Amino acid sequence: MTTPWGEPALTRFPEDPRDRLRAWDASDEYLLRHLAEERVSLDGTVVVVGDRWGALVTALAAHRPVQITDSHLAQEATRANLARAGVEPGAVRLLTTQDPPPERIDVLLVRVPKSLALLEDQLLRLAPAVHAGTVVVGTGMVKEIHTSTLTLFERILGPTRTSLAEKKARLIFCAPDPALERPGNPWPYVYTLPEGIGPAAGGTVVNHAGVFCADRLDIGTRFFLHHLPEARGRRVVDLGCGNGVVGTSVALADPDAEVLFVDESFQAVASAEATYKANGVSGHAEFRVGDGLAGVPSGSVDLVLNNPPFHSHQATTDATAWRMFTGARRALRPGGELWVIGNRHLGYHVKLRKLFGNSRLVASDPKFVVLKAVKR
């Protein structure tokens, strides 16, 4: 990536030479170019929110910025990119969306996330640290920035305007108004599960901002809950756990089961733990932020339950599903099972047969299929 501060070599995480998706885009370049052309002072506390793969903080590393991200993968990519660029350890402070933000922010750079809820939560959490002299610049591709995006900046921080588009990217300029009366933060959002969905019926869901389907049970998970296998006291993984409804349902049905909740989103794992505790489950559970089942010992798991995502930010890809399936096969003991729910058109049965040598259709409706693969 060519920047006014050099040309760092950047990769996504996990690094894959076959991956044709870049670790930056035109919106990152536009923002960095603007900072240099306008000679924005970067001497104070610089906070970068939502940096997709560490492109922004790697370019600005000499100014010792703070990165705040919801993504474990983005954080790992940042570490690798900083090391590759020869940045000294500790030059960039890496925080998650669950960590307390800096007390004072002099420059706030926001890579607009896909989730409007996550943006709302982030701006509300950061607003107390922003002062009248704070330089606030957002960035994103034109298709990612909507009127509702600008309204959030305006309502939470102050008067907002946008730049002209360049290479299908746009900047957001916000002038902080310390006298602005900000709304309260509605996150995390708590709701009650409907009846007729098994052991979790009538239970409580806690959703932190940015977690999929924040205010209701999504139809895919609802269908999956009707067809979950019995845990039978086994070690179970809720892989890509989101708000943890699936794993919590398993634990409610069988308190003897050991359930591991895993997601790459810090917000999701916090939601899963809060959901589990809100339902008073008496079983044993572990909550882990990570890259799928990396770090889980081989042959140590009996059952993996998975609803894999098929988007990476705005890009449609099956890379995440393939990594999840591969990781599940390694972590499962012989005879262990992977149960997957997905949209019919995604063709997961083909991948499962290629990887496991088998795939059985457990249930289907016009939109979803539940598949089962057994490790031989």
N, C-alpha and C positions, 0 to 999 in steps of 0.2 A: 504494500500500500504506500503510495507516494503522499507525503505530508510535508508541511512547512518545517517539521522537526526531524525529517529524515525519512527513510524508507524501510520500516520494519517488515520482516517476514512473518506473516501471521497464519495460523491454522486454527481450525475448529477443534473441538474435543468430543470424543476421542479422535485422534489424528488418523485419517484414512487416505492414503494416496489416491484411492479411486473416487473419493468424494469430490464432485465438481462444484460444490457450493463454496463460495468464498467466506472468509472470516470477517468481512466488512462489506459495506455497500456505499452507494453514492451519498447517502445521508450522513455517514460518518465523515466522508471526505469534505462534504459541504460545511459541516460544523467546524472542522479543524481549519479549513481555509478561512472561514469567517473570523475565527478567533485571531488568526495571524493578520489578516488584512485590516481588521478593526483595532488591532493592537490591544486587545483586551488584557488587562492586567491579571496575571495568574499568580501573584505573589501571596495572596491570602489562602484560605482553605477552599480548595477546589473539590467539589463533590460531583461524581459522575454516576447517574442512576440508569440502570437498565442496559449497560454496555453489553452488547450481545456476546462477543467473544473476546473482549479485552482490547479491541482496536483503539478505542479512545484513550484509555489510561496508559496503554503502551506508548502511544504517540506523545502523551503529556507527562510521561514518567518523571522527567526532570523537575516538574513542579510539584511532585509528591502528592498526587491526587488521592482522594478516597473513592473507592468503587463500592456501590451498593447494588446487589443483584439478588434475584429470587432463584437463580439457576446454579446448581452445583456444577453442571457442565460448563457454563460460562465462567465460573470461578476457576475451574481447573484449566480451561483454555487460557485464561488471563495469566495464571502462574507460568504456564509453558511459554506463552508469548513474551512475557517479561524476561524470563530466563534466557530465551533465545536472543533477545535484544541486548542482553548484557546488563540489565537493570539490577542494581544492588538489592538484595533481599530487604524488605521493609520500606522501600521507597514508595510503594503504593500500598495503602491500607485497604484490605479486602473485608468488607462487611456484607452481611446478608440482610434481607428485608426483615428478619426477626431480631436483629441487633439494634441497640439504641443508636440513633444517628448522631453526627457531630453536633455540638452545642451552638456553633456558629458556622455559617456558610457564606463565603464571599463570592464564589462563582458556582452556580448550579447548572449542570449540563444534563439534560434529560433525553435519553433515547426512548421515544414514545413506545410503550409496550402494546401488544395486541389487545390486552385486557383493559378496558376503560376503568373497571373496578380497581385493578392494581394501581393504575395511575392515580386514581382518586385517593387511595390509601397512602401511597407514597408522598403525594403532595401535602396531604394533611399532616403526615408525620414529620415532614421536613419544614413545614411552614414556620414553626416557632423559631427555627434557627436562621431563617432568612430575614434580612434587614433591608432598609430602604436603598442601600448602596449595592446590594447583591445583584450581580449580573446573572440573569436567568435566560438560558437559551435551550429550547427543545429542538429535536430533529427527528425526522422520519421520512419514509417514502410518502409521496402524495396520497397513495391509496390507504395509508395508515393514519392520516391526519384528517379528522372530520370536525364539523362544527361543534359536536359534543366534546371533542378533545380541547378545543380552544375555550369552550365554556368552563371546563374544569379549571384551567389555568387562571382564567379571569375571576372565577368565583372564589378560588382558594388563595391565590397569590396577589392578583392585581391586573390592571389593564394589559391586554394581550393583542398582538398583531402577528401576521405571518409575512414571510418573505415571498419573493417570486420563486417559482419552481426552477430548479436546475437539475438536469439529468433525472427527472421524475422524483426529485427529493425537495423537501421544503424545510425551512427553519421556523421556529416559533420564538418570538421575542416577548418577554413579560417584564413589566416594571412593577416590582413588589410595592404593595401599599400596606405598611405596618398597621394602619388604622382600620383595615378591612375586617369586618366581622365575619369570621369563618364559621362554617357549619361544623357540627360535631362529626366525629368519625363513626360511620355506621358499621365498620368492620372490626372484628369478625361478625358475620351474620349467622343467626341461629334460627333453625326451623324444625318442625316436627315431621317425621316420616309418615307417609300414609299407611292405612291398614292394608292387609292382604298381600304383604311382601315378605312374609316369613318372620323369623325371630326378631328382626329389627323393626317390625311394624310398631308405629307409635313412638319410636325412639327419637333421640335428639341428634341433629347434625350441626356441627360447628364449621363454618366455612370462612377461612381467611380470604382476603381479597385476591383475585387472580386464579383461584382454584375453579376448575370447570364446573359449570352449572351451579352458580352460587346460591340461588334462592329456592331450588326445588330438586327433586330427584330426577335425574335425566332418564330418558326412556331406555337407553342401553343398559344402564345399571339396574333399572327396575326389572328388565327382562332377565338379566343375569341372576338376580336374587331369587327368581322363581326356579332356577335350575342349578343351584350350587350343590356340589357333592358334600357328603358327610365328612367331617374332619376326623372323627374317630380317634381323638387324642393325639393326632399326628402334628408334625411341624409344618406349618402352612405359611406361605408368603403371599401377601397382597401386593403384587408387583405393579408399580405405577398407581399407588394407592389413592391418590387424590384426597378426598375428605375422609377416607377410611371406612365408608359404609359397608363395603364388601367384607373386609377383614373383621369389622365389628360384628357383622351378622354371623360370621363363622364362629366367633368367640362366644356370642350369646347362645348359639345352638349347642356348642360343646365347650364348656369352661376348661376342660382338660387339654384342649388344643393349645399349642404354642404358636402365636401369630407374629410374623415379622412384617411390619409395614415399611415399604420402600418407595421412595419417589425422588426424582432429581430436583424437585421444587421444595424450597425451605417452607414456603407457605402451605404446601400440601401436607407435608409431614407434621407441621404444627396443627393443621386442621384435623388430621387423622388421630393424633394423640388426644386432642381436645374432645373429638367425637367419641372415642373409646372411653375416656374418663367420664364424659357426661352421661353415658349409659350404664355406669356402675358395673362394668364387666369384672368378674372375679378371676379371670384366667391370667395367663402370663403373656405379655406382649413386649415387643421391642420395636423401636421407631428409628429408622435410619435414612439419612439423606445421602444419596449416592448414585452412581451410574449403574442402574439396574442391580444385578446380583453380583457385581464385582466386589470381592472381599468376603463373600459368603463361601465357606468351604465346599469343595466338590463332594457330591454324594451325601449332603447333610440335610436335604429337604425332602419331604414326602409329597407335598401338593403345592403347586403354584397357580394362583388365580390372576388373570391378566386381561386388562382392557387397553391395548397399546394405542398410543396416539399415532396419527398418520400425518401430522404437520410438525415442522420445525420452524417456529415463527411463521412466516408467510409461505414457506416452501412446503409442497407436498412431497413426502418421502416415506419409503418403507424401511429406511435404515434403522430407525429406533426400534420398530417391531422385530426386525431380524436380530438385533443385538439382544433384545429381551428374550426371544425364543432360544437363542444360542446360550445365553447365560442360564436360562432355566434348565436346559438339557444338562449342562455341566453341573449345576447345583443339585439336581434331583438324584436320588438314589435309584438303583435299578428297580423297576416297578413303580416308580414315582410318576405322578401325573401332572401335566400342564393343561389347564382349562382356560380357554381363550374366548372372549366375546368380541365380535367385530362386525362392521357393516358387510353385508353379503358380497358387495362388489370388490372388496379388497382381496379376496382369494387367499386368505390365510391358510386354508387347507393344503394348498400347493406347497407353501413354505414348510408347514409342519411335516408333511410327508417326506419332503426332501431332507429335513433335519432329523426327524425321529424314525422315519420309515413307516409311519402310520398316522392316521388322523380319522377320528370318528365324529360324525355329526350327532350332537346330543339333543339339540333343539333348534328350531328356526321359526322366524315369522317373516313377513314381507320385507323387513329391513335388516334384521340381525340374524347371526348364526352363533351358536355356542358349540365350540369344538373341543375335543379331548385328544391329547397325544400322550402315549405312555413310553417311558424310557425303558428300552429293552436291555 
